[in-house]
Amino acid sequence: MNARARVWRGRRAVAAGAVATVLAVAGPLAAPTAAADPGPAAGRQDRHRSDDGTDGAHRRGAGADDRKNDSGPGKGTARRHRSAPVKGPVLAAAADAADVPTGDGVHRSLDPAVHDGALATLNLAVADATTGTLLYGSGENTPATPASTTKLATAVAALALIPPTTRIATTVVRGSDPGSITLVGGGDPTLTALPTDQVRVGGQPVDADTAPASLADLAARTAAALKAAGTTTVRLGYDTSLYTGPLLHPEHDATNIAAVTPLMVDEGRIDPKSPDEAPARVFDPAGQAAGAFADRLRAEGVAVDGTPAQTPAPAGAAAIAEVRSPTVPRLVERLLTTSDNTLAEAVARQVAIAAKKPASFEGASAATLQALTALAVPTAGVVLNDGSGLSSKNLIPPITLTELLARAAAPDHPELRPVLTGLPVAGFTGTLVNRFGARSGAAAAAGVVRAKTGTLSGVATLAGTVVDADGRVLVFALMSRTNGGDARGAVDRIVARIAACGCR
């Protein structure tokens, strides 16, 4: 093995049974539906679409940068259907020792593709998921702009710190004055004002595990408790004190991300049913949520005096009613599959709360780094300013992204498995549904790649898992600066070469 093949510094070797463990979670692809994705958002449309399936850039609003990155179905765009690939499962058990790829083999396979003219610069790492051996690296320790692959760090930190049964509560408590109640935001942006049968995640109906908490249910429970106590008229306040720091992301555009507040419904969308890739958001998500809650209380026969006012809930106030989100692992799968920026920032703040840090951009970033360090993930050169990857000031080396993926596959970290099950499947689900298409030059890898996408102006990234020609599972991170050409297609073709390679 040449000098390119080296063992990651400070890394424990991943046991041979690791990928088999993942297989039990993920399973093989089924034909020809989107059921291959065990996460909550099968069939999610990518924000970046083109007719050749290479992750185009049709967007509403401000241009083609990843402030509109990877997060939602485009209006009027039909999901492409294709037959299931014959190559096999997305994640498979480890191959025999004779089938172990080598650094020389990977280098020979990738060398032509990594010099694609669409890529101005490319930092990359490719490693064997079973042994932890770095098979091929180029600038693998050099920090690069991660875009939405930042969400891998957010997801790993959340799953490492927060118990898997945790659900985020939205609560109603008694107010400080007689006849008053307070709606308390707990940080669940998926709380919905829609009836359950109208809720869609990635264009698909929800099930019992993925259905968001219902504002109507909260109003009904609150009204029942008030009436039981003989109260039919209230004054309503709402409490957003859980979060600190700036309300708006530095890249806030009122479409790709909502104001970051612990109280909102339907992620602050003006139209909760909108299929737009970057739906218009309300100016004041917390106030809008409180107003919607007041309307539902009235519909339940409880009069609400005046307009809801922002006010802190009394310390130790008794709860009247509450509703809870899906579990944190289901939220993590959703934010990865759909590249949901608003949900990613909410989950990042739950990381901060679990780490006893301020629930702010700064506190969440510090808590995420602390969690990665505790997992022995290399963080040299990592700079985080948010949990979503919208910040162009974030920096992550490729080796860190591949380590995150390897940790998620390791048998001693089963709590991290939703990182893998939440990754979009190439050509089938989430933000990869319209990549690896027939004219992309990468179609052979459809169905055998799971990866998190990331795109900002001049940046294209992809990090995930791929099954090679011998059934060996490799992890990879590709982080490129672009020359204005089809950088996403160029990145996909590199991954397709890994999939086609036995690389021995």
NORUR-V474922 format. One record per run of one state. SS is the DSSP state (helix for helix, strand for strand, loop for the rest). FROM is the first residue (numbers start at 0). TO is the last residue. If there is no record, write none. Layout:
ss=SS from=FROM to=TO
ss=SS from=FROM to=TO
This chain:
ss=loop from=0 to=4
ss=strand from=5 to=6
ss=loop from=7 to=16
ss=helix from=17 to=25
ss=loop from=26 to=64
ss=helix from=65 to=67
ss=loop from=68 to=95
ss=helix from=96 to=98
ss=loop from=99 to=101
ss=helix from=102 to=109
ss=loop from=110 to=111
ss=helix from=112 to=114
ss=loop from=115 to=117
ss=strand from=118 to=127
ss=loop from=128 to=131
ss=strand from=132 to=137
ss=loop from=138 to=141
ss=strand from=142 to=143
ss=loop from=144 to=145
ss=helix from=146 to=160
ss=loop from=161 to=165
ss=strand from=166 to=173
ss=loop from=174 to=178
ss=strand from=179 to=183
ss=loop from=184 to=190
ss=strand from=191 to=191
ss=loop from=192 to=194
ss=helix from=195 to=197
ss=loop from=198 to=198
ss=strand from=199 to=200
ss=loop from=201 to=202
ss=strand from=203 to=204
ss=loop from=205 to=212
ss=strand from=213 to=213
ss=helix from=214 to=227
ss=loop from=228 to=231
ss=strand from=232 to=238
ss=loop from=239 to=264
ss=helix from=265 to=267
ss=strand from=268 to=268
ss=loop from=269 to=279
ss=strand from=280 to=280
ss=loop from=281 to=283
ss=helix from=284 to=298
ss=loop from=299 to=301
ss=strand from=302 to=309
ss=loop from=310 to=317
ss=strand from=318 to=326
ss=helix from=327 to=336
ss=loop from=337 to=339
ss=helix from=340 to=353
ss=loop from=354 to=359
ss=helix from=360 to=373
ss=loop from=374 to=381
ss=strand from=382 to=382
ss=loop from=383 to=393
ss=strand from=394 to=396
ss=helix from=397 to=408
ss=loop from=409 to=412
ss=helix from=413 to=415
ss=loop from=416 to=416
ss=helix from=417 to=420
ss=loop from=421 to=422
ss=strand from=423 to=424
ss=loop from=425 to=428
ss=helix from=429 to=431
ss=loop from=432 to=441
ss=helix from=442 to=444
ss=loop from=445 to=447
ss=strand from=448 to=455
ss=loop from=456 to=457
ss=strand from=458 to=466
ss=loop from=467 to=471
ss=strand from=472 to=481
ss=loop from=482 to=485
ss=helix from=486 to=499
ss=loop from=500 to=503
